[in-house]
């Protein structure tokens, strides 16, 4: 059924034939919004061309705090071979799984059927595209995936036996990220095996920092319903306490976001850098201009909503405090590797851009810091040095330039 030859392959055909390698009779589910209808239809057509069995469904645009529609969760429960979330913003949360998480064979809990099928059962492979535009799709998908894969592999090898990563930047970032026992993950555009998946456009290596011990919610506020209700009603910031006798753990230092930032209602280029101080793994202070205040407001909203969800039974007992605590967690350090990506104010593309790294505030990818949010922020032209237990080190990026052998 193919109309195009190999040299004329479209972006949609590249995704279906190369990135996902969809085979005849595989069941494929596309979940889209009206805003992404053209791209979704192109992918549907490309699936027909390889004789797959596609289903295309729409829901309204979802923010990072919204739930997916019940019909979408129901479709995911049919356990398709391939899922493509082609969203204007987010797929939406799985309210049922948040209240009663799925358990993987190793005991890992998943608060989304999507994550459970992908990472837990490893029966599905997927693509997710929060914020994908037609221009981005056309520019950034048809790249050299072999070269991207080689770069991702080399960077992952550099993370083996690493204990910490030191990141600095011209605008003032100076932060140390503990990674002992963590494994680097890749978004290399090779989502051909069950259990694999990532973004389109692809192009990053990322790692979850070790979760720190610096944001312990005051126990009385976590246990006494009246105190929690009062905090929610009056918009109070959640108090934190640090046990001074504990050995400091977690990300430590200053991050200056000077590219773009994710907020609860979308992404934006930053007019004024946002400076974030991090103590023992968690954000303590956020300074800058209006955008810094916007970020702080969104984090506080996630803290309050986490506690409110526990009070209403939407989170299990005790989990509200956990989710609220992790709204300030440093959940990711990523490195952009897509040569066709630029900083545009759309995080899906921005975090893949060369000469950048990004940090996320909120949930991580090792499933030991659940949160309602995962806000990415771009740091331009970073220098990244990896340190090892034997005292040696390796400079991975120097002023934004890759230093791979």
N, C-alpha and C positions, 0 to 999 in steps of 0.2 A: 504493500500500500504506500510505501515511501515515495514522496514526490521529489525530495531533494537528494542530491548525491552527497558524498561524504564532505566534499569541499564546501558545500553550500548549506551545511547543517545549521538549523536555527538554534537559538538559545534553548527553547523548549525541548527540541530533539536532543540537544547536548545533555540536558538534565536527565531525560528519560533513558537515553541509550548509553551514555558514558558515566554520568555521576551515579545513577541508580541501577543501570543495566537491567531494566525491567524485561522479564521474559514472557513468552506466550502464556496466556491463561492466568497470569498472576492477578490477584485482586488488589486494585489500587483505589485508595480513597483520597480525594482532593477536598479540602475544607477551605472555603474562600469567603471573602466579603464582597459586597457589590463594587467596592473601590478597586479590587484586584481581579475583576471578572475577565478581562481580556487575557491576562497571563494565565489564569486558571483554565480558560477555554483552550488556549494554545497547548497547555500541558495535557489536557484531556484528549485533544486531537493526536498529539504525539504518542500517547498511550494506545490509542486505537491503531496507530500505524505499526506498533509492534505486537498487535493482537492480544493486548492485555484486556482485563475486565475492569474498566474504570467506573467510578461513581463520583459525581461532582455535587457537592452540597454547599449552601450558603448560610451564613449567619451574619448578624450585624457586627460592626466593628467592636472589638473588646479591648479594654484597657488592661493594665497590669493587675488591677484590683477586681476585675469583673470575672464572673463565671462563664464558662462555655455553655451553650444551650444544651438541654438534656438530650436532644436528638443527636447532637454531635458526639456526646459521650456515649450514647447508645450505638452509634455507628462505629466508634473506636472499639467498643466491646465485642464487635463481630470479628475482631482480630484480623484485619486485612494484612496482606503481605507487605504492602507499601503504603505509607501515608505522606501526603504533601500538604502541609499547613501553609497556605498562601494568604497571609494575613496583612491587613493594613497596619495593625499594631500587635496584638497578641492572639493566640488561640483561645485563651481563657482558662480559668482554673477549673479543676474537677472537684466540685463541691462535695460529692459523695466520698471521693478518695481522701480529701482533706480531713473530713470527719472520721473516716475509717480507712486508713492507709492500706495499700496492698503490701504484702510481705514477700520478698524474694526468697529464693532457696537458701541464701546465706543469711537471712534475717534482716537484710536491708529493707527499710520501709519506703514506699513510693506514694506521694500524695497526688499522683496523676496516673490515669490508665495509660496515657501516652508513654510516660517514662517507664512504667512497669513493663509494658510490652517490648519497649526498645531496650532498656537496660537490665530489667529483671528477668523476664522470660527469654529475651533475645530472639523473639520470633518475628519481629517487625524490623523494617528499615525505613528511615524517614528523612524528610527534608522540611525545614521550617524557615520562614522568610518574613519575619516581622518588619514591616515597612518597605517591602520590595516595591520598586517603581519600574515602569517599562524601560526607562532610560538606563537604570542600574542593571536591569536584567540583560539588556542588549550589550552593555559595555563590559560587564564583569564576569560573565559566565563562560564565555568561550576563551579559556586560558589553557596554558600548558600544565595539565594536571600531573604529568610525570615529574616535571621540575618542582612543582609545589609539593608533591609527595616526598621527594628527595630532601627538600629543605626541612619539612616537618620532621622527617625521620632523624636528621642530624641534630636538630634542636632537642628532640626527645632524648636522644642519646646523651646530650650534655646535661640533662636533668637527672640522669641515673646517679644515685648516691649523693645527690646534692643535699645540703642542710639548710642553706639560705640563699636568697637572692637580694642583691642591693641595687636599687633603682634610683638614679638621679636624672635631673633634666635641667635645661637652661633656665626655666622659669621658677625653679625652687624645689622640685620634688627631691626628697631625700628620705628614702624609706627602706627598711629591711624586712623581707618577707620570709618567714620560716617555711620550709617545704620538706622537712625530714619525713620520709615514709610516703610522700605524695608521688603520684605518677602523672606525668604530663599527658594531656589529651590533645587530640588533633582534630581540626576541621579541614581535611585535606581534599575534599571533593570525591573521595572514594567511599561511597555508601552502597557497595554492591553486595555486602554480606549481611545476613540477619544479625540484628543487634547493633548495626552501624547507622549513623545519621549525622546530620549537621545542617549548617546554613547553606543557602544559595543566595548570594555568592559565598563561596568557601574561601578559606585562606587564613588560618591562624593556628597557633599552638597556645594552649592555656593550661593553667594549673591552679588548684585550689590551695591557698595557704593553710597551714595548720591553724585550727580554730584556737583563739586565744582565751585568756581567763580574766579579761579586764572589764567585762560588762555584766556583772552579776546583779540581777534585779533584786531590790530589797525584798527579803523574804515575806515580810508582813504585807507588802503591797501585792505580792503574787498570790498570797494565801487568803487574804481577807477580802471577800467580795465587796464589802462596803468601800474599802480603800480603792479598789480598782474602779468601781463605779464612779467614785469621786474624781479620780484622775481623768477618766473619760469625760465626765460631765464638764469639768473645768479646764480641759485642754492642757493639763499639766504635763511637763516632760517627765518621762520615767527616770527616777533617781537611780544612780548606779553606785556601787561600792566595790572597792578592791581590797582583798585581804593582803595586807602588806607583807605578811610572812610567806606568801606564796612565791614560788619562782616565777618571774615574768615569762609569759608565753604569748605568742601571736605576733602579728605584723606591728611594726613600731616605726613611727616617724611622721613625715609630712608628704602628702600627695597634692600636687597642684594640677588640676584638670584645666587644660588650656586649648582643647580642641572642640569637643562637643560633649553633651551629657544626656543621659536618659532621665526623664522625669515620669511621673505617674501617668501623664496624659500624652507622652510622646518624647521625641528627641529634638535637640536644638543645638545649633552652633553657639558657642559661648562668646558673648561680647566682653565679659570680664572673667578672668580666671577664678576658679573656685578652689580655695585652699582648705584641705581637710587634714586635721590632726588625728593621728591614730595611736592609741595606747593599748598595749596588750591585745591587739587584734580587732579593736572596735573604734569606731569614729567617736571622738569626744567633742570636737569643735569644728564648725564649718563657717568660714569667713569669705567675704568677697562682696559682690554687688547683689542686685535683685535676684540673679540666678542662684546664688548661694542660699538666699532666704527661701527661694522656691524649693530647693533640694531639701533643706532642713524641714520645711513644712511637710513635704511628702514622706520623709522618714518618720516624723512624729505621727503622721496619719496612719502609717503602717503599724507603728507600735500600738496605738490606741485601737485600731481595728483588730489586731491580733487578740488583745485582751477581751474585746467585745465579742469576738467569735467564740471564745471559750465560754463566756457567760451565757451565750445563747445556745450552746451545745454544738456549734459548728466546728469546734476543735475539741479534741479530748481533754479531760482534766489535766492541768499542768502544762499543756502545750501552748496555751496563749502566751505565757511568760517566755517560753522557748522561742516562739516566733517573734515576739516583741524584742527580745534580746538580740536576735540575729538580724534585725532591721538595720543594725549598725556594724554588722560583721563585714570584714574585707573578704569577699568570697571568691575573687578571681584575679589572677594576673595573666593577661593575654598579650600576644605579640602578633601584629598584622603582617600578612605575607602575600596578599593578592596584588600583583603588579598593576592591575587595571583599576584598583580601588582608590578613591580620593576621600578627603574629609569634606563632607557635604552637609552635615547636620542630620544625617540619617545613620543611626548607629549600626544598622545591618551592614552598611558599606564601610563606615568610618573605622570600625574595629578591625577591619581587614587591611587597612591601608599600610603600605610600607612606611618605615621611619616613625612608627608609632607603637606605643603599648597602651593597654587599658587595664583599669582596675574596676571591679564591681563591688558595690555596696549591697549587702543582703545575702541571699541564698548562694550556696556554693555548688560544685558539681560532684562532690564526694558524698553527698546526702547525709552529712553530719552537722549541717547548719541550716535547717529549713527556715524559710521566711516568706512573707507575702510579696517581697520585692526582690529585684535584681537589677540595680541601676548601674549601667556601664558609664565610664567616663574616660575620655581620651587624653593621653599625655604625649606631646609632640617631642620628637628628637631625643628619646631617652638613651642613657647609657645603662646597660644591664650587665651586672657581673654576678656570676654564679660561684658560690663557695662550697667546698667539700669537706668531709670529716677529717681528711688528712692534712688540712691546712692549705691545699692548693685552690686555685681559682681560675675562672675562664671568663673573658669578656665576650659576651654574646652579641651585644650591640654597642657601638661607640657613636655617640651623637646621632643616633637613629640608623646608622649603617650596619648591616649584618656583617659579622666577622667570622662566618663559617669557613672552615678549612676547605 
